[in-house]
Amino acid sequence: MLKIAAIGLGSRCVEYLTIIRLLKKNEIEIVAVCDTAPRVLQEMGERFNVPPENRYASAEELFAKGKIADGLIIGTQDASHVEIAKPAVDLGYTILLEKPISGDYGECVALAKQAEEKGVKIVVCHVLRYHNYYRRIKALIRSGVIGKLVTINHTENIGYFHFAHSYVRGDWKIESESTPSLLAKCCHDIDLIQWFFDEKPALSVSSLGSLDYFRRENAPEGATEFCLGGCKAKKSCPYDCEFHYVKSPPWKTTFVKFKKRRLTGKAKATKADIYEALRTGQFGRCVFLNDNDVCDNQTVSIDFGDGQTALHTMTAFSQKCCRKSHFMGTEGELLCDHNDLTINIFGKGKRKKGLVTLPGHGNGDVGIVLDFLKVLKGEKDDERDITFIDRTLPSHAIIAAAEKSRHNRGERVFMEDFLSEFEDIK
């Protein structure tokens, strides 16, 4: 029986562990869990039947025991991924690493080189490559049905409520403490784009973006630091925390379960506990009178050479949280709106398809977990679409170059010159 350990028991890691328990309970044993929050560690330890002596309060404490499992899932905050992965590689763990690898591209390169030297496999959680919707799109492009792929126009509509929750009030609101919003939210999208172009190296990148709206100067008259602190604009504000977290949560199914522990630190929080957390906690703060500094809108233009280009747009300003894509080829086009897929073949009409998918990452979460377990067992024959760390470096490089361009008013960054800065990293 294979053994799995996990560090960082946030929603993503817990999702992966839940899939393992549901689908592979008789083949995989969850032998150790680690988290810095005592309450979370206890709750998740009990949930996954991990004995108290195998629940660790720090990664250092777990690693001090040596290699106690075959595979390790790392689901900590973005800024700590490499710091935790490096000793895990030295111990010989096969790793499932939550995306992104790091906001420092040099760290990404160094970790990939270390893994190669140690003969360790790291699978990065670009789960959308494993989603049946995007695999269907990839299969259509590979089939040549639209001819040569020329241009991709892709938009990540974050959703006004999601952006406020994660990137204004949440853990990804300050770049120096996490990563740029483009990397945190759109490393999936840039990874998909370079995958759709058969992982062809980008020639150049340019980007424009800013924190335009969620700023102090845009606060409505009468706004207060906390929504429940007597704000006179509360009734008309679409970002009112009471509306979002108590009265009408936008994420009707998953968010209601998640909010209690995230807002209060209690799995069985009462409504009074939630209100108390909103009066003084980070999720009750005004979205305009906050300390957030990441972009709320950004575009990235990528030149792959041979006439092939892509334009990616990230925006906080949408009603729905969804992705939309337009793939333009020499013989046809694909119009992709969330789960709907329209195929237009020039001169031959169109076909419209709807795919049944699970909410959110759904199918992708299941797919990456099953492929990771096959990698652990040595059973995966076709590995061309598995997101091993070396295959995810190009998307991280594109985003790093995009950030360099953005900070230089959209100046074009040539990837050959950019990547040469990292050639000597060990």
C-alpha positions in Angstrom: 0.0 0.0 0.0 1.3 3.4 -1.0 1.7 6.1 1.7 0.9 9.8 1.4 1.8 12.7 3.6 0.5 16.3 3.3 1.7 19.7 4.3 -0.6 22.7 4.4 -4.2 21.7 5.0 -6.0 24.4 3.1 -8.9 23.8 0.7 -6.8 22.6 -2.2 -4.8 20.0 -0.2 -7.9 18.8 1.6 -9.6 18.4 -1.8 -6.8 16.2 -3.0 -6.8 14.1 0.2 -10.5 13.7 0.0 -10.3 12.4 -3.6 -7.6 9.9 -2.5 -9.7 8.7 0.4 -12.9 8.3 -1.7 -11.4 6.7 -4.8 -8.3 4.9 -3.5 -9.1 4.1 0.1 -7.9 0.5 -0.2 -4.7 1.3 -2.1 -3.4 4.5 -0.5 -2.8 5.3 3.2 -2.7 8.9 4.4 0.0 8.5 7.1 0.9 12.0 8.1 -0.5 15.6 8.0 1.1 18.9 8.8 -0.3 22.4 9.4 0.7 25.4 11.5 -2.8 25.9 12.8 -3.5 23.6 15.7 -7.3 23.5 15.2 -7.0 22.7 11.5 -4.4 20.0 12.3 -6.6 18.4 14.8 -9.8 18.5 12.6 -8.0 17.2 9.5 -6.1 14.6 11.4 -9.4 13.2 12.7 -11.0 13.5 9.3 -8.3 11.5 7.5 -7.8 9.0 10.4 -4.2 10.1 11.0 -3.1 9.3 14.6 -2.0 12.2 16.8 1.6 11.2 16.8 1.7 11.7 13.0 0.2 15.2 13.0 3.0 17.7 12.7 3.0 21.4 13.5 5.8 22.3 11.1 7.4 21.0 7.9 10.7 20.8 9.8 9.2 18.6 12.4 7.8 16.2 9.7 11.1 16.1 7.8 13.1 15.4 10.9 11.4 11.9 10.8 13.1 11.2 7.5 11.1 9.9 4.5 7.9 8.4 6.0 5.8 8.2 2.9 6.1 7.6 -0.9 4.4 10.8 -1.9 4.0 14.2 -0.5 1.3 16.8 -1.2 2.4 20.4 -0.6 -0.5 22.8 -0.3 0.9 25.7 1.7 0.8 29.4 0.8 2.5 30.3 -2.5 5.6 32.0 -0.9 6.6 28.9 1.0 6.3 26.3 -1.8 10.0 26.1 -2.7 11.2 26.4 0.9 9.2 23.3 1.8 9.8 21.4 -1.5 13.6 21.6 -1.4 14.1 19.4 1.7 11.4 17.1 0.5 13.3 16.6 -2.8 16.5 15.9 -0.8 14.6 13.2 1.1 13.4 11.6 -2.1 9.7 12.3 -2.0 7.6 12.3 -5.2 5.8 15.6 -4.9 2.4 17.0 -5.8 3.0 20.7 -5.5 0.2 23.3 -5.4 0.6 26.0 -8.0 2.3 28.4 -8.5 5.8 27.1 -7.9 7.0 30.5 -6.8 6.7 34.2 -7.6 10.5 34.2 -8.0 11.3 32.6 -11.4 14.9 31.9 -10.2 13.5 29.7 -7.4 11.4 27.8 -9.9 14.5 27.0 -12.0 16.6 26.1 -9.0 13.9 23.6 -7.7 13.5 22.0 -11.2 17.3 21.5 -11.4 17.5 20.1 -7.9 14.7 17.6 -8.7 16.4 16.6 -11.9 19.7 16.0 -10.1 18.1 13.9 -7.4 15.9 12.0 -9.8 12.7 13.2 -8.1 9.5 13.9 -9.9 7.5 17.0 -9.0 3.9 17.3 -10.5 2.7 20.9 -10.3 -1.1 21.3 -9.8 -2.1 22.9 -13.1 -5.3 21.0 -12.7 -7.1 22.5 -15.8 -4.9 20.4 -18.1 -6.7 17.5 -16.5 -10.2 18.9 -16.9 -12.3 17.1 -19.5 -13.4 20.4 -21.0 -9.9 21.6 -21.8 -8.7 18.1 -22.8 -11.5 18.1 -25.3 -10.3 21.4 -26.7 -6.7 20.1 -26.8 -7.8 17.0 -28.7 -9.7 19.1 -31.3 -6.7 21.3 -31.8 -4.4 18.2 -32.1 -6.8 16.7 -34.6 -6.3 19.6 -37.0 -10.0 20.2 -37.4 -9.4 24.0 -37.4 -6.2 23.7 -39.3 -3.1 25.4 -38.0 -3.8 27.3 -34.7 -3.0 30.9 -35.3 -4.4 33.0 -32.4 -5.8 32.4 -28.9 -7.9 35.1 -27.2 -8.5 34.0 -23.6 -10.2 35.8 -20.7 -10.1 34.9 -17.0 -13.2 36.5 -15.5 -12.4 36.3 -11.9 -15.8 37.5 -10.7 -16.2 40.7 -8.6 -17.0 38.8 -5.4 -14.1 36.3 -5.9 -11.6 39.0 -6.5 -12.8 40.9 -3.4 -12.6 37.8 -1.3 -9.2 36.5 -2.4 -7.3 39.5 -3.8 -8.5 42.4 -1.7 -9.5 40.9 1.6 -7.8 37.5 1.3 -4.4 35.9 1.5 -3.3 37.0 -2.0 -3.9 40.7 -1.6 -0.3 41.7 -1.0 2.3 40.8 -3.7 5.3 40.7 -1.3 3.5 38.2 1.0 2.1 35.9 -1.8 2.6 36.5 -5.5 1.3 38.9 -8.2 -2.4 38.3 -9.0 -1.5 37.3 -12.5 0.6 34.4 -11.2 -1.8 33.4 -8.4 -4.9 33.4 -10.5 -3.8 33.0 -14.1 -0.9 30.5 -14.0 -3.6 28.0 -15.0 -4.5 30.1 -18.0 -1.0 30.8 -19.2 -0.1 27.1 -18.7 -3.1 26.2 -20.9 -2.1 28.7 -23.6 1.4 27.3 -24.0 0.0 23.8 -23.8 -2.5 24.5 -26.6 0.5 25.7 -28.7 2.2 22.3 -28.0 4.5 23.9 -25.3 6.2 25.9 -28.0 8.7 28.4 -26.5 7.4 32.0 -26.5 9.6 34.5 -28.4 8.4 37.7 -26.6 5.9 39.0 -24.1 4.4 42.3 -23.3 1.8 43.3 -20.6 -0.2 46.1 -19.2 -2.1 46.1 -15.9 -2.8 48.1 -12.8 -4.7 48.3 -9.5 -7.3 50.6 -10.8 -10.4 50.4 -8.7 -9.9 48.9 -5.3 -8.1 52.0 -4.0 -8.8 54.6 -1.2 -9.7 57.4 -3.6 -12.6 55.3 -4.9 -14.2 54.7 -1.5 -17.8 55.9 -1.4 -18.7 58.8 0.8 -19.3 57.6 4.4 -17.2 54.4 4.0 -15.6 53.0 7.2 -12.6 50.6 7.6 -15.0 47.8 8.4 -18.4 47.2 6.7 -20.0 46.6 10.1 -18.4 49.7 11.6 -21.2 52.1 10.8 -20.5 52.4 7.0 -23.0 54.8 5.5 -22.5 53.3 2.0 -23.2 49.7 3.2 -26.7 49.2 1.7 -25.7 50.2 -1.8 -22.2 48.7 -1.9 -21.9 45.4 -3.9 -19.0 44.4 -1.7 -20.8 44.6 1.6 -19.3 41.7 3.7 -22.7 40.9 5.4 -24.3 40.4 2.1 -21.4 38.2 0.8 -20.7 36.1 3.9 -24.1 35.9 5.6 -27.2 36.9 3.7 -26.5 35.8 0.1 -23.1 34.1 -0.5 -22.3 34.0 -4.3 -20.8 30.6 -4.0 -24.0 28.9 -2.9 -22.8 25.3 -2.6 -19.1 25.2 -1.7 -18.5 28.6 -0.1 -21.2 28.2 2.6 -19.2 25.2 4.0 -15.9 26.8 3.5 -16.7 30.2 5.0 -17.2 29.1 8.6 -13.7 27.8 9.1 -12.0 30.4 6.9 -13.7 33.4 8.6 -13.7 32.2 12.2 -11.2 29.4 12.5 -14.0 27.1 13.7 -15.5 24.2 11.8 -18.8 24.6 13.7 -19.1 28.3 13.9 -22.4 30.0 14.8 -23.8 33.0 13.0 -22.7 35.1 16.0 -19.1 33.8 15.5 -19.2 34.9 11.8 -20.5 38.3 12.7 -17.8 38.8 15.3 -15.2 37.8 12.8 -16.5 40.2 10.2 -16.5 43.1 12.7 -12.8 42.9 13.3 -11.3 40.4 10.8 -9.8 40.7 7.3 -12.9 39.6 5.5 -14.9 42.4 7.1 -12.7 45.2 5.9 -13.8 47.7 3.3 -12.5 46.8 -0.2 -11.5 50.4 -0.8 -9.9 51.2 2.6 -7.6 48.1 2.6 -3.9 47.4 2.2 -4.1 45.3 -1.0 -1.7 46.1 -3.8 -2.2 43.5 -6.6 -3.6 44.2 -10.1 -7.3 44.1 -10.6 -6.9 44.1 -14.4 -4.1 43.0 -16.7 -3.5 41.9 -20.3 -0.7 39.7 -21.6 0.3 39.6 -25.3 2.5 36.6 -26.3 4.3 36.0 -29.6 5.1 32.3 -30.2 6.6 33.0 -33.6 5.6 31.6 -37.0 2.5 33.9 -36.9 1.1 32.4 -33.7 0.0 34.7 -31.0 -2.1 34.8 -27.8 -3.8 37.5 -25.8 -4.7 36.8 -22.2 -7.0 39.1 -20.2 -7.4 39.0 -16.4 -10.2 41.1 -14.9 -11.9 41.4 -11.6 -14.9 43.1 -13.2 -17.3 40.4 -14.1 -20.6 39.0 -12.7 -19.6 35.4 -13.1 -16.4 33.6 -12.3 -15.6 31.9 -15.6 -13.2 31.5 -18.4 -13.9 32.3 -22.1 -11.7 31.4 -25.1 -11.6 31.9 -28.8 -9.2 29.7 -30.8 -8.7 30.9 -34.4 -7.2 28.5 -36.9 -6.5 28.6 -40.7 -9.5 26.3 -41.4 -11.9 27.1 -38.5 -12.4 28.3 -35.0 -13.4 27.1 -31.5 -15.6 29.4 -29.4 -15.4 28.3 -25.8 -17.7 29.9 -23.2 -17.3 28.2 -19.8 -18.7 24.6 -20.5 -20.1 25.3 -24.0 -18.1 24.6 -27.1 -18.9 25.8 -30.6 -16.9 24.5 -33.6 -17.1 26.6 -36.8 -15.5 25.0 -39.8 -15.1 27.5 -42.6 -17.6 26.7 -45.4 -19.1 23.8 -43.6 -21.2 25.3 -40.8 -21.0 24.9 -37.1 -21.5 22.3 -34.3 -22.3 23.2 -30.7 -21.4 20.9 -27.9 -22.1 21.1 -24.1 -19.9 19.0 -21.8 -21.0 17.8 -18.4 -18.4 18.9 -15.9 -18.1 19.2 -12.1 -18.1 22.6 -10.5 -14.8 24.5 -10.2 -11.8 22.5 -10.9 -13.9 19.3 -10.5 -12.8 16.9 -13.1 -9.3 18.4 -13.1 -8.8 17.8 -9.4 -9.7 14.1 -9.8 -7.6 13.8 -13.0 -4.4 15.2 -11.5 -4.7 13.1 -8.3 -5.2 9.9 -10.3 -2.2 10.7 -12.6 0.0 11.6 -9.6 -0.8 8.2 -8.1 0.0 6.5 -11.4 3.3 8.3 -11.4 4.0 7.1 -7.9 3.2 3.5 -9.0 5.2 3.9 -12.2 2.1 3.0 -14.2 1.7 6.1 -16.4 2.7 5.2 -20.0 1.7 8.5 -21.8 3.2 11.3 -19.8 3.1 14.0 -22.5 0.4 16.0 -20.7 1.4 15.6 -17.1 2.4 18.9 -15.6 5.9 17.9 -14.3 7.9 20.9 -13.1 10.0 21.2 -16.2 6.8 21.5 -18.3 5.4 24.2 -16.1 8.5 26.4 -16.2 7.6 28.0 -19.5 4.3 29.4 -18.1 6.0 30.7 -15.0 8.7 32.3 -17.2 6.0 34.0 -19.4 4.3 35.4 -16.3 7.6 36.6 -14.8 8.4 38.3 -18.2 4.9 39.8 -18.2 5.4 41.3 -14.8 8.7 42.8 -15.9 7.0 44.3 -18.9 4.1 45.6 -16.8 6.5 47.4 -14.5 8.1 49.0 -17.6 4.9 50.3 -19.1 4.3 47.4 -21.4 7.8 47.2 -22.9 8.3 44.1 -25.0 10.4 41.5 -23.2 12.3 39.1 -25.5 12.3 35.6 -23.9 15.8 34.6 -25.1 17.3 37.6 -23.3 15.1 37.1 -20.2 15.9 33.4 -19.8 19.6 34.0 -20.2 19.5 35.8 -16.8 18.7 32.4 -15.1 21.2 30.1 -17.0 23.7 30.0 -14.1 21.3 29.2 -11.4 22.1 26.0 -9.4 
